[in-house]
Amino acid sequence: MSEEILLEHAKTHSTDFLMYTGQFCGYCSAAKRLLNSKKLTFTEISFDEQPDMRKPVVEATGHRTVPVILDIRGEQPVFVGGFDQLQPYLRQSS
């Protein structure tokens, strides 16, 4: 069920990445700056605005902190991780 929510979000957005965030999150801000600097688009879904999304996202990814980042450029979404995993992911996928 939880993975279905992520797949649905990925299908309904036409950006490069999907990012689940929280308020006052320095890592979320850094991830957005990094994606913007690479001219990659993203859709941001805030857990503060949609608190019911946190549990399914954690269940689907096992990632308990924000941001939770998915690459939705391909046929299937790819769970990247958080900000620490984003930079090396972008280096290897470019």
C-alpha positions in Angstrom: 0.0 0.0 0.0 2.7 2.5 0.9 4.7 1.9 -2.3 1.5 2.4 -4.3 1.3 6.0 -2.9 4.8 6.8 -4.0 4.2 5.3 -7.4 1.0 7.4 -7.7 2.8 10.6 -6.7 5.6 9.7 -9.2 3.1 9.2 -12.0 1.2 12.4 -11.4 4.2 14.7 -11.5 6.2 15.5 -14.6 9.3 16.7 -12.9 12.7 15.0 -12.6 12.6 14.4 -8.9 10.0 14.0 -6.1 11.1 15.3 -2.7 9.3 14.9 0.6 10.4 17.7 3.0 9.8 19.3 6.4 9.9 22.9 7.6 13.1 24.4 8.8 15.1 21.6 7.3 18.6 22.7 6.2 19.2 19.5 4.3 15.9 20.0 2.3 17.0 23.5 1.4 20.4 22.2 0.4 18.9 19.5 -1.8 16.6 22.0 -3.5 19.6 24.3 -4.2 21.6 21.4 -5.6 18.8 20.3 -7.9 18.3 23.9 -9.1 22.0 24.3 -9.7 21.9 21.2 -12.0 18.8 22.6 -13.7 16.8 19.6 -12.6 13.1 20.0 -11.7 11.5 18.7 -8.6 8.1 18.5 -6.9 8.1 19.2 -3.2 5.6 17.5 -0.9 5.8 18.9 2.6 5.1 16.6 5.5 4.1 19.7 7.5 1.3 20.4 5.0 0.4 16.7 4.5 1.3 15.0 7.8 -0.6 11.8 6.8 2.1 11.2 4.1 5.0 10.7 6.5 4.1 7.1 7.7 3.5 5.6 4.2 6.7 7.2 2.9 8.7 5.9 5.8 7.2 2.4 5.4 7.9 2.4 1.7 11.5 3.7 1.9 12.7 3.0 5.4 14.0 6.5 5.4 12.9 8.3 8.6 14.5 11.8 8.1 13.8 14.5 5.5 14.3 15.0 2.7 13.2 11.8 1.1 14.2 12.0 -2.6 13.1 9.9 -5.5 14.3 10.1 -9.1 11.2 9.9 -11.2 12.8 10.5 -14.7 12.6 6.8 -15.7 9.9 4.2 -16.1 10.1 3.3 -12.4 10.9 5.8 -9.5 14.3 5.3 -7.9 14.7 5.9 -4.2 17.8 8.1 -3.9 17.8 8.7 -0.1 18.4 12.0 1.6 20.7 15.0 0.8 23.8 13.0 1.7 23.0 10.4 -1.0 21.8 13.0 -3.6 25.2 14.4 -4.6 26.9 11.1 -5.3 23.8 9.9 -7.1 23.8 12.9 -9.4 27.5 12.4 -10.2 27.0 8.7 -11.1 23.7 9.3 -13.1 25.0 12.1 -15.3 
